[in-house]
Amino acid sequence: MANTILDLKPVNVWKHFYALTQIPRPSGHMEKITAFVEDFGKRLGLETIRDSANNICIRKPATQGYENRQTVILQSHLDMVPQANSDLKFDFTKDAIQAYIDGDWVKAKGTTLGADNGIGVAATMAILEATDLQHGPLEGLFTTDEETGMFGALAVRPGFINGKIMLNLDSELDGELYIGCAGGEDVSVSFQYENEPVTFKKAIVVKISLKGLKGGHSGVDIHLGRANANKLMFRFLKDAMQRQNARLVSVQGGTLRNAIPREAFASIVVDGETNYKGILTLVDYYHEVFNNEFDGVENLIELKAERQDVQVGKLQLIPFDVQQKLTHAITACPNGVINMFAKIPDTVETSVNMAIVQSSERTTEIKFLARSSSETKKCAICGSVESVFINAGANQVGSSNGYPGWNPNPDSAVLQVMKKVFEKQRGYVPKVEVMHAGLECGIILSSVPGLDTVSFGPTIQFPHSPDEKIEIASVQKFWDYLIGILREL
């Protein structure tokens, strides 16, 4: 039995994945990982180039007898989602991921693992390094900052990559091939104000904590019906304001635009012991309600109230009218699955994730990520969110960082080859799907038209959360399939 991930098979893939866990690579901090991959290509003596967005392309010649094959691009992204449990002190810009084996899975201690998309990067590195494989000309395309807005993919231009076939290695379910995905767009809202002093005569400060939610990827996991910490927190706060005259000092929920928020925290002030006891009763009530409503979906949802020893005179409140507008707007705003495909069973077409609610001095910001395989439906859901907050009197409301979806091509020649290789290796036909999560394929295709593209990968569960894990057996299957495809294409 393997003791560490370096003992797992295929060794040539897991050794590179381990190396990636030791290099800080959260989105927005690409310096170390791009330098690492660039040096890797140069040490192999392969043509290695970097573009203006710090994407890396490593070119490997064909093996003997395969010189006349079409060039195949192996594409994956270098960054990872930085999510850690709130009780863990972890700096994603400095600390190494602590990966370990748990039965049939590899996980990380208290953080995201980075299998999304580190396993794709590791497999490409293993292909580029190998001397015993059969393949045509290859290009390893390593993109940057996928998780925060597809910024690396948006910068890819013809000439940086020359291949006409692209295999995206960023899917997360073994046995499925993806030929399309949703596009996305950010919606950002800002309330700006002058804070108010506390005027209660017997002010009591209370910290409300909502924890224990599963969270997850806002595309891959959105159909699972998991709780959104921001929506639950403001559901509680609305009642606390109405029943106990609670005033809002600050609120913080969620940290990433593409992750379902797992935790939310609020600081409130109430007047006197009676209202404080009312808050405690309300917390107990909603603790039970939330757990009953999400029984079988979530594990234990923790809602707690803690009295704070704070000098009330130094506290600044969000103005009452802003508090009301903010609370009602967040309560009313759509979140989660908006509609499913009519012609593709069990597949989400349109969704929106209320990802972040964050207050600071004189400002509260709310950030959403809308997704849809339909450009018009994506615009429609962004418009719905915008309208809610425009009616609520938000100071700034707008959409940005839009990226296109990837239109499926069921007649893809590459897909036909991949289906044949899969059936030969496994003895059954793979599923061909359209993914609700955003892949970089559509963006790259918009700049480099004519690519024949399919996405696949090993089984990864709960990406974008500290529960992220990768199935060990599926990595060997993924590797065998990948080298089989390269031999046949």
C-alpha positions in Angstrom: 0.0 0.0 0.0 1.3 3.5 -0.9 2.4 5.7 2.0 2.7 9.0 0.1 1.5 10.3 -3.2 5.0 9.8 -4.5 4.4 6.0 -4.2 1.2 6.1 -6.3 0.9 5.0 -9.9 1.5 6.3 -12.5 4.6 7.5 -10.8 5.6 9.9 -13.6 2.3 11.8 -13.1 2.1 11.8 -9.3 5.7 13.0 -9.0 4.9 16.1 -11.0 1.6 16.6 -9.1 3.6 16.5 -5.8 6.0 19.1 -7.1 3.0 21.3 -7.9 1.7 21.0 -4.4 5.0 22.5 -3.1 4.7 25.6 -5.2 2.3 28.4 -4.2 0.0 29.0 -7.1 -3.3 30.7 -6.1 -4.9 32.7 -8.8 -3.2 36.1 -9.1 0.1 34.8 -7.9 1.6 33.1 -10.9 5.2 34.1 -10.7 6.7 31.0 -9.1 4.6 28.4 -11.0 5.2 30.0 -14.4 8.9 30.2 -13.7 8.9 26.5 -12.6 7.1 25.3 -15.8 9.2 27.5 -18.1 12.4 26.1 -16.5 11.0 22.6 -16.8 10.6 23.0 -20.6 14.0 24.5 -21.1 15.7 21.8 -19.0 14.2 19.2 -21.3 15.7 21.1 -24.3 12.3 21.8 -25.7 11.2 25.0 -27.4 9.6 27.0 -24.6 7.8 30.4 -25.0 6.0 32.8 -22.8 3.3 35.3 -23.9 2.2 38.7 -22.5 -0.2 37.0 -20.0 2.6 34.6 -18.8 1.0 31.6 -20.5 3.7 29.0 -21.3 3.8 26.9 -24.4 6.3 24.0 -24.6 6.7 22.3 -28.0 7.8 18.7 -28.3 8.6 17.1 -31.7 6.9 13.9 -32.9 8.3 10.5 -32.1 9.8 8.5 -35.0 7.1 7.5 -37.5 4.6 10.0 -36.3 6.1 13.1 -37.9 3.2 13.6 -40.4 0.5 13.6 -37.7 -1.3 16.8 -36.8 0.0 18.8 -33.9 -2.0 18.2 -30.7 -2.3 20.8 -28.0 -2.5 19.6 -24.4 -4.1 22.4 -22.4 -4.4 23.0 -18.7 -4.3 25.9 -16.3 -1.6 26.6 -13.7 -3.6 28.4 -11.0 -5.6 26.8 -8.2 -8.5 28.0 -6.0 -7.2 29.1 -2.5 -9.8 27.9 0.0 -9.0 26.9 3.6 -11.1 26.0 6.6 -11.4 29.1 8.9 -9.7 27.4 11.8 -6.5 26.8 9.8 -3.8 29.4 9.5 -2.6 29.0 5.9 -1.0 31.4 3.4 -1.6 30.2 -0.1 1.1 32.6 -1.4 3.8 30.9 0.8 2.7 27.6 2.2 2.9 24.2 0.5 -0.3 22.1 0.2 -0.3 19.1 2.6 -1.6 16.3 0.4 -2.2 12.9 1.8 -3.8 9.5 0.9 -7.2 8.7 2.4 -8.3 5.3 1.2 -9.1 5.5 -2.5 -8.6 9.3 -2.6 -5.9 12.0 -2.3 -7.0 15.0 -0.2 -5.3 18.0 1.4 -5.2 18.9 5.1 -7.7 21.7 5.6 -7.3 23.3 2.1 -8.1 22.9 -1.5 -5.9 20.2 -3.1 -5.2 21.9 -6.4 -6.1 18.8 -8.4 -8.1 21.3 -10.4 -6.2 21.7 -12.6 -2.8 20.5 -11.2 -3.5 16.9 -12.4 -3.8 18.1 -16.0 -0.6 20.1 -15.7 1.2 17.1 -14.1 0.0 14.7 -16.9 1.2 17.2 -19.6 4.6 17.5 -17.9 4.8 13.7 -17.8 4.0 13.5 -21.6 6.6 16.2 -22.4 9.2 14.4 -20.4 8.6 10.9 -21.6 10.9 9.2 -24.1 9.0 5.9 -24.5 5.6 7.1 -25.9 4.3 7.3 -29.5 2.8 10.6 -30.6 2.8 13.3 -33.2 4.0 16.9 -32.6 2.8 18.2 -29.3 2.3 21.6 -27.7 1.8 21.8 -23.9 -0.3 25.0 -23.3 -0.2 26.1 -19.6 -2.6 29.1 -19.0 -2.7 31.5 -16.1 -5.4 32.9 -13.8 -8.2 30.7 -15.1 -10.1 30.7 -11.8 -10.4 34.4 -11.5 -11.6 35.3 -14.9 -10.0 33.1 -17.6 -7.4 35.9 -18.1 -4.7 33.6 -19.5 -7.0 32.0 -22.1 -8.2 35.4 -23.1 -4.7 36.4 -24.1 -3.9 33.3 -26.3 -3.4 34.2 -30.0 -2.6 32.3 -33.2 1.0 31.7 -33.5 1.5 31.1 -29.8 -0.1 27.8 -30.4 0.0 26.1 -33.9 -1.9 22.9 -33.4 -5.4 22.2 -34.8 -6.4 19.7 -32.2 -6.7 20.6 -28.5 -7.2 18.3 -25.6 -8.4 20.2 -22.5 -7.4 18.3 -19.4 -9.7 20.2 -16.9 -12.7 18.0 -16.7 -13.5 16.2 -13.4 -15.4 12.9 -14.0 -13.7 9.8 -15.4 -15.7 8.2 -18.2 -17.1 11.4 -19.6 -16.0 13.4 -22.6 -17.1 17.1 -22.8 -17.7 18.9 -26.0 -19.3 22.2 -24.7 -19.5 24.4 -21.6 -21.2 27.5 -20.2 -19.9 31.0 -20.6 -19.8 33.3 -17.6 -19.9 36.9 -16.4 -19.3 38.8 -13.2 -21.9 41.1 -11.6 -20.6 43.5 -9.0 -22.6 45.7 -6.7 -21.5 48.4 -4.3 -23.4 50.3 -1.5 -21.5 53.4 -0.3 -22.4 55.4 2.7 -21.3 57.3 5.8 -21.4 55.0 8.9 -23.5 55.9 11.9 -22.6 55.7 15.6 -24.3 53.3 18.0 -27.1 55.1 19.9 -28.5 52.2 21.9 -28.3 52.9 25.7 -27.5 49.3 26.6 -25.8 48.2 23.4 -24.6 44.6 23.2 -22.4 43.5 20.4 -22.9 40.0 19.0 -20.9 38.0 16.4 -23.0 35.7 14.3 -21.1 32.8 12.7 -22.5 30.5 10.0 -20.1 27.6 9.3 -19.9 23.9 8.2 -21.4 24.2 4.7 -19.9 22.1 1.9 -19.6 24.9 -0.6 -18.0 23.7 -3.8 -17.6 24.7 -7.4 -20.3 27.1 -8.5 -20.5 25.4 -11.9 -19.9 21.7 -11.3 -21.8 21.6 -7.9 -24.5 24.2 -8.4 -27.1 21.5 -9.3 -26.6 19.7 -6.0 -28.8 22.3 -4.1 -26.1 23.1 -1.5 -26.7 26.0 0.9 -25.3 29.4 0.0 -23.9 30.9 3.3 -24.7 34.5 2.2 -28.3 33.7 1.5 -28.7 31.9 4.8 -27.0 34.6 6.8 -29.2 37.4 5.4 -32.3 35.3 5.9 -31.4 35.2 9.6 -30.4 38.9 9.7 -33.6 40.0 8.2 -35.5 38.3 11.0 -33.1 39.6 13.6 -33.6 43.1 12.4 -37.4 42.8 12.4 -37.8 41.0 15.7 -35.0 42.3 17.8 -34.2 45.6 16.1 -30.7 44.4 15.4 -28.3 46.9 13.7 -25.6 45.7 11.3 -22.0 46.6 11.9 -20.3 44.4 9.3 -20.7 41.3 7.3 -18.4 38.9 5.5 -19.4 35.9 3.4 -17.6 33.9 0.8 -14.1 34.6 -0.7 -14.1 33.6 -4.3 -16.4 34.4 -7.3 -16.5 30.8 -8.5 -17.0 29.0 -5.2 -20.3 28.5 -3.4 -19.8 30.3 -0.1 -19.3 28.0 2.8 -19.1 30.5 5.6 -20.5 33.8 6.6 -20.0 36.1 9.6 -21.8 39.2 10.8 -21.4 41.6 13.6 -24.6 43.1 15.0 -25.7 45.3 17.9 -28.8 45.0 19.9 -30.3 47.1 22.7 -30.4 45.4 26.1 -30.5 41.8 27.5 -34.0 41.1 26.3 -33.1 41.7 22.7 -29.9 39.7 23.2 -31.8 36.7 24.5 -34.1 37.1 21.6 -31.1 36.8 19.3 -30.0 33.6 21.0 -33.5 32.1 20.6 -33.5 33.1 17.0 -30.1 31.5 16.4 -31.3 28.3 17.9 -34.4 28.4 15.8 -32.6 29.0 12.5 -29.9 26.4 13.4 -32.6 23.8 13.5 -34.4 25.2 10.5 -31.3 25.2 8.3 -30.3 21.7 9.2 -33.8 20.4 8.6 -34.1 22.1 5.3 -30.7 20.8 4.0 -30.9 17.4 5.6 -29.2 15.0 3.2 -27.6 17.8 1.3 -25.3 19.4 3.9 -23.5 18.0 6.9 -24.0 19.8 10.2 -24.7 23.5 9.6 -23.4 25.6 12.5 -25.1 28.8 13.4 -23.7 30.5 16.5 -24.0 33.8 18.4 -21.1 35.0 20.6 -21.3 38.1 22.8 -18.3 40.4 22.1 -16.4 42.5 24.6 -16.1 45.6 22.4 -16.0 49.3 23.2 -19.3 50.3 21.7 -18.3 53.9 21.3 -15.8 52.9 18.6 -18.2 50.9 16.5 -19.7 52.3 13.3 -23.0 51.0 12.0 -24.1 50.6 8.4 -26.9 53.3 8.1 -30.4 52.0 8.8 -31.7 52.7 5.3 -28.8 51.0 3.7 -29.1 48.0 6.0 -32.7 47.7 5.0 -32.1 48.0 1.3 -29.1 45.6 1.4 -31.0 43.0 3.4 -34.1 43.0 1.3 -32.1 43.0 -2.0 -30.0 40.0 -1.0 -33.0 38.2 0.3 -34.9 38.8 -3.0 -32.0 38.2 -5.4 -31.9 34.9 -7.4 -29.3 32.4 -6.6 -28.5 28.8 -7.8 -29.9 27.0 -10.8 -32.1 29.2 -13.0 -33.0 26.7 -15.7 -32.0 23.3 -17.1 -31.4 22.4 -20.8 -34.6 21.3 -22.5 -32.9 18.9 -24.8 -30.0 17.7 -22.6 -31.2 15.7 -19.6 -30.0 16.6 -16.1 -27.8 19.4 -17.3 -27.9 23.0 -16.0 -28.1 25.7 -18.7 -28.2 28.8 -16.5 -27.2 29.6 -12.9 -26.0 32.4 -10.7 -23.9 32.3 -7.6 -24.0 35.0 -4.9 -20.4 34.5 -4.2 -19.2 37.3 -1.9 -20.7 39.8 0.5 -18.1 42.0 2.1 -18.4 45.2 4.1 -15.6 47.6 5.0 -15.6 51.2 6.2 -18.3 53.1 4.3 -18.8 50.3 1.6 -20.5 47.0 1.2 -19.8 44.9 -1.9 -21.7 42.0 -3.4 -20.2 39.8 -6.2 -21.9 37.3 -8.4 -20.9 34.9 -11.1 -23.5 34.1 -13.7 -23.1 31.1 -16.0 -25.1 30.0 -19.1 -24.6 28.0 -22.3 -26.9 30.6 -23.9 -25.4 34.0 -24.3 -28.8 35.6 -24.2 -29.9 33.8 -21.0 -26.6 34.8 -19.4 -27.3 38.4 -20.2 -30.9 38.0 -18.9 -29.8 36.6 -15.5 -27.2 39.3 -15.1 -29.9 41.8 -15.9 -32.2 40.3 -13.2 -29.5 40.6 -10.6 -28.7 44.2 -11.7 -32.3 45.2 -11.5 -32.8 44.0 -8.0 -29.9 46.2 -6.7 -30.7 49.2 -8.9 -34.2 49.2 -7.4 -32.6 48.9 -4.0 -30.6 52.1 -4.6 -27.1 50.6 -4.8 -24.5 53.1 -5.8 -22.7 51.0 -8.4 -24.1 48.0 -10.3 -22.5 46.5 -13.4 -21.4 43.4 -15.3 -17.8 42.6 -16.4 -15.3 39.9 -17.3 -17.7 38.1 -19.6 -16.4 35.1 -21.5 -18.1 33.0 -24.2 -19.3 29.5 -23.8 -18.1 26.6 -25.9 -20.7 25.5 -28.5 -20.8 21.7 -28.8 -19.7 19.9 -32.0 -21.0 16.3 -31.8 -19.5 15.6 -35.2 -16.0 16.3 -34.1 -13.5 14.0 -35.8 -11.3 14.0 -32.6 -14.4 13.0 -30.6 -14.9 10.0 -32.8 -11.3 8.8 -32.3 -11.5 9.3 -28.6 -14.7 7.3 -28.3 -13.1 4.4 -30.2 -10.0 4.5 -28.0 -12.1 4.6 -24.9 -14.4 1.7 -25.9 -11.3 -0.4 -26.9 -9.7 0.2 -23.5 -12.7 0.0 -21.2 -15.2 -2.1 -23.1 -18.1 0.4 -23.0 -19.0 3.7 -24.7 -18.1 7.0 -22.8 -20.7 9.6 -22.0 -20.5 12.7 -24.1 -21.7 15.7 -22.1 -21.9 19.5 -22.0 -20.5 21.0 -18.8 -22.0 23.9 -16.9 -18.7 25.0 -15.4 -16.5 27.3 -17.5 -13.7 25.7 -19.5 -11.1 27.7 -21.4 -12.0 26.0 -24.7 -14.6 28.5 -25.9 -12.3 31.4 -25.2 -9.4 29.9 -27.0 -11.6 28.9 -29.9 -12.8 32.5 -30.2 -9.2 33.7 -30.8 -7.9 30.6 -32.6 -10.8 29.3 -34.7 -10.8 25.9 -36.2 -9.5 23.9 -33.3 -11.1 20.5 -32.8 -11.5 20.3 -29.1 -12.6 17.7 -26.4 -12.2 17.9 -22.7 -11.7 15.0 -20.2 -9.9 14.2 -17.0 -9.9 11.9 -13.9 -12.5 12.0 -11.2 -12.2 15.1 -8.8 -14.9 15.7 -6.2 -15.7 19.0 -4.4 -13.3 21.3 -6.3 -13.1 24.9 -5.0 -13.5 23.7 -1.4 -11.3 22.2 1.3 -13.1 18.9 0.7 -11.5 18.6 -2.8 -10.3 15.1 -3.5 -9.1 13.1 -6.5 -9.7 9.4 -7.0 -6.4 7.5 -7.2 -7.6 4.8 -9.6 -9.0 7.3 -12.1 -5.6 8.9 -12.5 -4.1 5.7 -13.9 -7.1 5.3 -16.2 -6.8 9.0 -17.3 -3.1 8.4 -18.1 -3.6 5.2 -20.0 -6.4 6.9 -22.0 -4.4 10.0 -22.7 -1.4 8.1 -24.1 -3.8 5.9 -26.1 -5.4 9.0 -27.7 -2.1 10.5 -28.6 -1.0 7.3 -30.3 -4.2 7.1 -32.4 -4.8 10.7 -33.3 
